[in-house]
Amino acid sequence: WETGMVQFLLARLGAGGTSSSSSAAAAVGGAPMGGVEDVGLTARFAAAVAANNTPVLIVQGAGDRLVPTSNSLKLARLLKGCKLAVMKRSGHCPQEEQPELFADIVASFLARHTAAAEV
């Protein structure tokens, strides 16, 4: 599903959601660190985020057994200026497991980027 999510986000950013590589559909799951391994697709996604100056926040539960923290770290490294917040006492659904802390993280991120946009 990660490839599909990246394609959806590319389409929303106006960068097109399809990959020129036929390996995109097969890229999920077989990667050394998991996640999207179609280099062309991830490079296009990173370029689209940068071109649109899109602020990105990734919130990861440290105890997530479905999406390894290494996936979020890898994605955060690909996206220029990305903020990664790892919630220590959460699993796959930090927004449900620690809603107050999650809301604080998101509110802080939005306030920082709203203030920067107004300058």
Buried (B, 14 or more C-beta within 10 A) or exposed (E): EBBEEBBEBBEEBEBEBEBEEEBBEEBBEEBEEBBBBBEEBBEBBBBBBEEEEBBBBBBBBEBBEEBBBEBBBBBBEBBEEBBBBBBEEBBEEBBEBBEEBBEEBBEEBEEEBEEEEEE
